[in-house]
């Protein structure tokens, strides 16, 4: 586990009370105790429904976290949706040229560390709401390459809890690291449980 290096209270950003109120109105609560540093990656699981994005976004706003995320570039091309996606932290990704994305993101995180800037990247490793045989490896390769903590976030529709309390330091041993990640997600149920992908890289 990655140890908290700073008082968690100092890592909270001014949140939006209405976002937290909306989550509570729909029966959700958040479990969160702070971030372990200014840079890192968050793996968000599971991703089985269109509801995952608004729930996750409300949680981000309620906590006031400086979290960005990858999204397909087509979402940024429309006049209204594009500016909104950038405003909420979206980073446009051209999937036809994604081979350089991990390397460029690692460089950006390393630069952010040198400059003392915030750069947390949240990714849904399944990459789609449809059933998949496993997780895409981008989240793992960015966290390992940039040598930053990996947060394990869950959207548990069974308990109506958004949870971000587990932060891991990756060893580079994929089997061992994925076992630790899976342990953090034990018992978590997505909106459509049958569509949740197994915790393994493909």
N, C-alpha and C positions, 0 to 999 in steps of 0.2 A: 504494500500500500504506500502511496505517496503521502508524506506527512504534510499537514498544513504548516506553511512556513510563515504565515502572517495571521494576525488576529482576524478571524472570519468576518467580524463586524466591519472591519475596515475595507473589505472587498465588496461590500454591497454598494450598488449604485442607486440613485434615486429612482424608485419604482413608480408605477402608476396604480393607485389604489383601486381604480375601477376595474383593472384587469384581474386583480385578486378577488374583487367582489363578484365578477362574472364567473370565475372559476368556482367560487363557493356557492353561487346561485345554482350552478349545474351539478353540485355535489362533489367537486374536486377539492383536494388539498395538496399542498406541496411539502415535501421533505427535503430540506437543503440546509447545509451548515457552513457554506462558504467555499471559495475556490482556493487551491493550494498555491497559486501564483498568477502571473499576468498572462501567461501563454499556455495553451493546452488544446486537446481535442476531446470532444464529447461524443461518444457513440450512443445514439438514441434508438431504443428498441421497445416494442416491436413497431413495425410500420405496416399496418394492415387495413387502414381506412383513410378516407379523405378527412376525417375528424382529427387525425393526428396532428396535422399542421396547425389548425387554430388552437388546439389544446396546448401544444408546445409553444406557440407564439405568445399566448396569454401568460403562460408560466414565465417565459423570458421577460415579458413586460412587467409582470407582477414583481419579479425579483430585480428588475432593472439591470440584467446582465449584458455585458458587451459581447454577445455571441453572434458570429456570422455562420453562414451555411452555403453549401454548393447547391445550385439549381440549374436546370437545363436552360440554355441561352434563349430558347424560343419564348420563355416566359417574360423576358426582358424587352421584347421587341414591340409590344403593344403600348400605345400612348399612356394608358392609365396604370396597367399592371406593372410595367417596367419600372417606373419611378417608385412605386410602392414596394416592389421586391428589393430594390436597392436600399430604400429607407429602413426596412426591417432587418437588413443585414445580409441580403442575398448576394452571392458571387456568381456571375454568369459562367457556365461551363459549356464549352463546345465539345460534346461527347465524341465527335469525329476526330478530335485532336487531343483527347484527354491524357495521352501518354506522358505529356510533360507537366500535367497539373500537380502531381504529387511533389515533384522536384521544385517547382516554382513556389508552392505553398510552404514547403520546408524552408526555403530561402527567406520567404516573407516572415515566417515565425522567428527565424534566427535574427533577422534584422530588427524585428519588434523587441526581441530580448535585449539586443545591444542598445536600443534606444529607450528601453524601459516602458514600452507601449503595450497596450492590451491587444491580444489576438487569440481569442478562443474560437474554435471552429467546431460546430455541431453537425454531425452527419448521421444519416440513417443507413447503416451498412447493408441492409437488404436492397436498397436502391429502388424499390417498387412496392406497390401494395399487393401485387400478385404473389402467389406462392413461389418460392425460390429454393434451390438446393443448398444455399449457404449465403455467407456475407461477402460483399466485395471488400477488397483488402485496402482500399485507399485510406480509411481512417487509421488502420494499423501502421501502414507505411509512413504516413505523415507524423504520427506520434513518435514512432521509433526513430525516424530520420531526424526530426527536430529535437529529439530527446526532451519531450515535454510530457506531463502527466496525461493519462487517459482517464477521463471521467466516464462512468457508466450510468446513463440516464434511462429510466424506464417510464413508459406510459401504461400504467396498470389499470385497465378498465374494470377489472374484478373488484379492486378496492377503491377505485377512483382516486389514485394517487400518482402525482408526478414526482419521481424520486431521483435526486442527484446527491448522493452521499458517499459514493464509492469512487476513489481515485487510485489508479494503479500506475506503477512504474514498470514499463514493459521490459522484459528480459531479452527479447529476440528469439526465444524459444516459442514458436507459434502454438504448439500443442499445450504447453504449460500456461501460456498467457490466456489462451482461449478457455481453458478449464477454469481459470480464475474469473474471467469475465462471465462465464455461464453461471458460476456460483453466485455472483451478484444479482443475477436475473432469475433465480429460482422462484417459481411460483407466480411470476408475472404473466398476466393474461391480456392479450390485445383485444381490440374491438371484434376482430374476426380471428379467433385463435387458430383456426385451421390454416390460415394464410401465413402464419409466423414462420420465418425461416430458421433452421437450426443454427446454433452458434458454431460455425466453422467457415473457414475461408474457401472461396471457389475461384 
